[in-house]
Amino acid sequence: MAATPIAVVTGASSGIGAATARQLAAAGYRVVLTARRGDRVEALAAELTEAGHQATAYALDVTDRAAVDEFATAFRSLAVLVNNAGGALGADPVATGDPADWRQMYETNVIGTLNVTQALLPALTASGDGTIVILSSTAALAAYEGGGGYVAAKHGEHVLAETLRLEIVGTPVRVIEVAPGMVRTEEFATTRFRGDTEKAAQVYAGVDAPLTADDVADTITWAVTRPSHVNIDLLVVRPRAQASNSKVHRTL
Ligand SMILES: NC(=O)c1ccc[n+]([C@@H]2O[C@H](COP(=O)([O-])OP(=O)(O)OC[C@H]3O[C@@H](n4cnc5c(N)ncnc54)[C@H](OP(=O)(O)O)[C@@H]3O)[C@@H](O)[C@H]2O)c1
């Protein structure tokens, strides 16, 4: 009997990562949930196991290369890697943005994705049929005022995806980039505004049906479960009420 294919999801302790872990488990993958908050990924893995799925948890900071390398030693063969860990810090103009925020966003979104991808690429290749998903953003494709460091970091992730696809063509690994627009998750905007829930709520004020974490997880799961020869290079997904990063219909 063929072994159950394994999917690693980074940033699986909340939002899109947690929803993706649930949907990939339901699609038949053995999911490995990682995030810095080990208690949260442990709890989700236990819930999925209880529901009859195969799930394990591992506390991991994607910016810690030594820890990522240690994590990767557990895998000789890997079907799917979802690079989801990431996020935004602040919404300041370029003129006054804090370089420390810019650095941290680059570290998490770009270097974090680089670390995990480099460490797991041998196992993805060894599987004979590997898939790498990079969760960027519409901020990876166009600038917006106040986007500054996040836009720069997500553009970096987009270029990582594009470059890697060029470099590994001919190997049995595909590179899929999913670029969502506005997604209402419980933590993304609150983290961006450092716990200021009022400011976080303003992001979604008057918007009829922002995307949910499940909408994006559904998109990721669809792309991952296409036949192996089909590479969804880049999939942009937005709520109907959003036409661009800065053109959002609000009923206020
Ligand atoms: N929400 C949106 O509007 C939106 C739109 C487009 C793209 N995205 C992207 O989608 C991804 C998920 O966002 P989300 O909305 O689900 O936000 P979220 O709920 O804040 O999730 C972010 C996840 O990343 C993890 N994470 C952050 N830093 C990490 C690190 N150094 N090492 C390991 N894990 C880390 C967090 O877990 P721990 O804190 O436990 O480590 C958390 O699980 C991000 O890459 C984000 O940029 C979001």
The ligand as a Gaussian input file, in Angstrom:
#p B3LYP/6-31G(d) Opt

LIG

0 1
 N       -5.145000      38.190000       6.092000
 C       -4.905000      38.756000       4.926000
 O       -5.571000      39.733000       4.523000
 C       -3.819000      38.211000       4.021000
 C       -3.864000      38.563000       2.678000
 C       -2.867000      38.097000       1.814000
 C       -1.860000      37.297000       2.301000
 N       -1.827000      36.958000       3.628000
 C       -0.721000      36.115000       4.064000
 O       -1.239000      34.870000       4.488000
 C       -0.410000      34.311000       5.505000
 C       -1.255000      33.952000       6.709000
 O       -1.931000      35.108000       7.161000
 P       -3.196000      35.066000       8.135000
 O       -4.157000      36.093000       7.657000
 O       -3.646000      33.678000       8.339000
 O       -2.541000      35.692000       9.458000
 P       -2.323000      35.123000      10.922000
 O       -3.574000      34.523000      11.437000
 O       -1.678000      36.255000      11.665000
 O       -1.277000      33.937000      10.719000
 C        0.095000      34.107000      10.618000
 C        0.730000      32.779000      10.971000
 O        2.140000      32.888000      10.757000
 C        2.790000      32.366000      11.895000
 N        4.096000      32.997000      12.041000
 C        4.380000      34.315000      12.108000
 N        5.703000      34.493000      12.268000
 C        6.261000      33.242000      12.303000
 C        7.568000      32.750000      12.450000
 N        8.618000      33.560000      12.606000
 N        7.771000      31.411000      12.433000
 C        6.723000      30.564000      12.288000
 N        5.464000      30.965000      12.138000
 C        5.238000      32.297000      12.155000
 C        1.858000      32.629000      13.061000
 O        2.030000      31.665000      14.098000
 P        2.856000      31.875000      15.443000
 O        2.605000      33.293000      15.896000
 O        2.266000      30.837000      16.364000
 O        4.271000      31.593000      15.072000
 C        0.504000      32.390000      12.412000
 O        0.161000      31.015000      12.461000
 C        0.679000      35.351000       5.788000
 O        1.833000      35.026000       5.043000
 C        0.053000      36.650000       5.274000
 O        1.036000      37.589000       4.921000
 C       -2.799000      37.379000       4.495000

